[in-house]
Amino acid sequence: MAAERRLSPDRLLDFATAVYASAGMPEADARIVADTLVMADLWGHQSHGVMRLSWYLARLKAGVCSPVAAPKFVVDAPAVAVIDGGDAMGQVLNVFAMREAIRRAKVHGIAAVGLRNSNHFGTALYYTLIAAREGCIAFLSTNASPAMAPWGGRKKTVGTNPWSWAAPAGSHPPMVLDIANTGVARGKVYLAKQKGQSIPEGWALDANGAPTTDPAAAIDGIILPMAGHKGYAIAAMMDMLSGVLTGSAFGSGVFGPYQTDHKSGAGQLMIVLDIKVFQPLADFNARMEKMIAELKAVPLAQGYAEVFYPGEIEARNEARNRRDGLLLPADTLEDLVKVGRQSGIATPF
């Protein structure tokens, strides 16, 4: 098995791009998908990084995900749009839709764009950050395949259904939130399984409804919601926005990126606000700097060396990992070797 080693993010990006291009994706689209994976690793979210490269590749090869995106407008109102993604890669569709939402918000001050017949897209913050860099505030919700049960039930019909907010923050990297509504993202359970590690108590129940620290049993069982009934309720609302409102699948009709026998049916909703309509962007940025300064100035609790604002840790991780290289688990490296061999592409290490 390949040993852990540090890799060049740029070489890893080129490799992942070549892999997806070999599966029939246009070069530019393949690079978008590859970039979302490498960025997740750079941010420190290996559960959504190149560990998933083979998952998306398998779906392309199985024909449940279209390699060529041809999004079509179902609704094309001035500040509102609904786009049918035609089962193309969620990463490509969400970049397209977010840029469309930003364009409309720049004209109307606010815009909402829904995606139907989309796919899993990796990390939600990748897309909201596009808007933050354009002087906008963005919200994005998505639904996902069932992972947890409705509160009080024992059959999983509710997805993790992540959501994200992002905003510029003046001289600081953007303030950004990206969370699933389970106590932990399901990808972290898969990562623990890949590493052969146990998971903490409180993350999941097995298929019989008993607490488990076995990641395999957790995957077959139920991932627990964050904050009890509140996490379940938020997840249900995100499914309403992402699936019901957009005209896409919802609940048990959504299938995950690790499945190759069904089209995804995932839907997304994004809302973008153009800050300059509310106040001058410079004023907003100055106010954000004051807000962050206030957050970071509080006395520290025992055991903590610093207060972070949302998104700060990811920004620091990216800077460090770009400087030092990405340290990937041995199992992930082994998987990359396998994918490279199958695709006829030399691995970047």
HELIX and SHEET records of a PDB file:
HELIX    1   1 PRO A    9  SER A   22  1                                  14    
HELIX    2   2 GLU A   27  TRP A   43  1                                  17    
HELIX    3   3 GLN A   46  HIS A   48  5                                   3    
HELIX    4   4 VAL A   50  ARG A   52  5                                   3    
HELIX    5   5 LEU A   53  ALA A   62  1                                  10    
HELIX    6   6 GLY A   90  HIS A  108  1                                  19    
HELIX    7   7 LEU A  125  ALA A  132  1                                   8    
HELIX    8   8 ARG A  186  LYS A  195  1                                  10    
HELIX    9   9 PRO A  215  ASP A  220  1                                   6    
HELIX   10  10 HIS A  229  ASP A  239  1                                  11    
HELIX   11  11 MET A  240  VAL A  244  3                                   5    
HELIX   12  12 GLY A  251  GLY A  253  5                                   3    
HELIX   13  13 ILE A  275  PHE A  278  1                                   4    
HELIX   14  14 LEU A  281  LYS A  296  1                                  16    
HELIX   15  15 GLU A  312  ASP A  324  1                                  13    
HELIX   16  16 ALA A  330  SER A  343  1                                  14    
SHEET    1   A 2 ARG A   5  LEU A   7  0                                        
SHEET    2   A 2 LEU A 326  LEU A 328 -1                                        
SHEET    1   B 7 LYS A  72  ASP A  76  0                                        
SHEET    2   B 7 VAL A  80  ASP A  84 -1                                        
SHEET    3   B 7 ILE A 110  SER A 118  1                                        
SHEET    4   B 7 ALA A 266  ASP A 274 -1                                        
SHEET    5   B 7 CYS A 136  THR A 142 -1                                        
SHEET    6   B 7 TRP A 163  ALA A 169 -1                                        
SHEET    7   B 7 HIS A 172  ILE A 179 -1                                        
SHEET    1   C 2 PRO A 146  MET A 148  0                                        
SHEET    2   C 2 VAL A 158  GLY A 159 -1                                        
SHEET    1   D 3 PRO A 211  THR A 212  0                                        
SHEET    2   D 3 ALA A 204  LEU A 205 -1                                        
SHEET    3   D 3 ILE A 222  ILE A 223 -1                                        
END                                                                             
